[in-house]
Amino acid sequence: MPRMKPEDFDAFLQQPIVGVISTLRADGMPYTVPIWWLWKDGAIWLTGTYSRVWCKQLLKDPRASLCIEAGPPFTGHVGFDGLCEGLHRPDFDIWPISRELADKYVGRNDPANTEAVDKFFANMQTEPRLLFRMVPKVTRAIDMRVYRGKRADRDYQAMQGNRG
């Protein structure tokens, strides 16, 4: 399967693409919800509030998957599976990462949007927030711009197996 080149992987993860996180309900059924995320220092960072369902679920069972998918101009898919560690105030300063998330999604990394980011971030600070940090155990990264389907996948994998 056409994996992303490292430079494409990093560029893809800098885009303000909404991801979908899957957490587990008490009965083991998956629960999915769209979410903002930040890739930084080899980890996925997520911000939420204590009242959100997915946050409550992660505090009880830290297993999660995050699916990030985008269309043109950079059509790709990245999936992460791992354990989410809850980070709480005052033991952990959640605000620098939370600000980066606001910059990424509200500000779109455009200095012209600073005022909107400031207002959004000020509101975030009035909420009972926490952060989650996921160090991926499994990462899937597919560059769909060069993906040619299952048959091509099988042929490619068979060819790789014959190179041994």
Residue pairs with C-beta under 8 A, 6 or more apart in sequence:
1 142
1 147
1 153
1 156
1 157
2 142
2 143
2 146
2 147
2 148
2 156
3 141
3 142
3 143
4 12
4 76
4 78
4 141
4 142
4 143
5 143
8 74
8 76
8 143
9 78
9 141
10 39
11 74
12 68
12 70
12 74
12 76
12 78
12 141
13 39
13 68
13 78
14 39
14 109
15 70
15 74
16 104
16 105
16 108
16 109
17 68
17 69
17 70
18 34
18 35
18 36
18 105
19 34
19 35
19 36
19 37
19 66
19 67
19 68
20 32
20 33
20 34
20 35
20 66
20 67
21 32
21 33
21 35
21 37
21 46
21 54
21 64
21 65
21 66
21 67
22 30
22 31
22 32
22 64
22 65
22 66
22 67
23 30
23 31
23 32
23 33
23 53
23 54
23 57
23 58
23 61
23 63
23 64
24 30
24 31
24 57
24 61
24 63
24 64
25 31
25 57
26 57
26 60
31 53
31 54
31 57
33 53
33 54
35 46
35 48
35 54
35 66
36 46
36 47
36 101
36 104
36 105
37 44
37 45
37 46
37 66
37 68
37 101
38 44
38 45
38 46
38 97
38 100
38 101
38 104
39 45
40 97
40 100
42 135
43 133
43 134
43 135
43 136
44 66
44 80
44 82
44 133
44 134
44 136
45 97
45 100
45 101
45 131
45 132
45 133
45 134
46 84
46 131
46 132
46 134
47 94
47 97
47 98
47 101
47 124
47 129
47 130
47 131
47 132
48 54
48 55
48 129
48 130
48 132
49 55
49 127
49 128
49 129
49 130
50 56
50 128
50 129
50 130
51 128
55 86
55 130
55 132
58 64
58 84
58 86
58 132
59 86
62 83
62 84
62 85
62 86
63 82
63 83
63 84
64 81
64 82
64 83
64 84
64 134
65 79
65 80
65 81
66 79
66 80
66 134
67 77
67 78
67 79
68 77
68 78
68 79
68 80
69 76
69 77
69 78
70 76
74 145
75 143
75 144
75 145
76 141
76 142
76 143
76 144
76 145
77 140
77 141
77 142
77 144
78 139
78 140
78 141
78 142
79 138
79 139
79 140
79 141
80 134
80 136
80 138
80 139
80 140
81 136
81 137
81 138
81 139
82 134
82 135
82 136
82 137
82 138
83 134
83 135
83 137
84 132
84 133
84 134
85 132
85 133
85 134
86 130
86 131
86 132
87 94
87 130
87 131
87 132
87 133
88 94
88 130
89 129
89 130
92 131
94 129
94 130
94 131
95 125
97 131
98 121
98 124
98 125
98 129
98 131
99 117
99 121
102 117
102 120
102 121
102 124
103 109
103 117
106 113
106 116
106 117
106 120
106 121
107 113
107 114
107 116
107 117
147 153
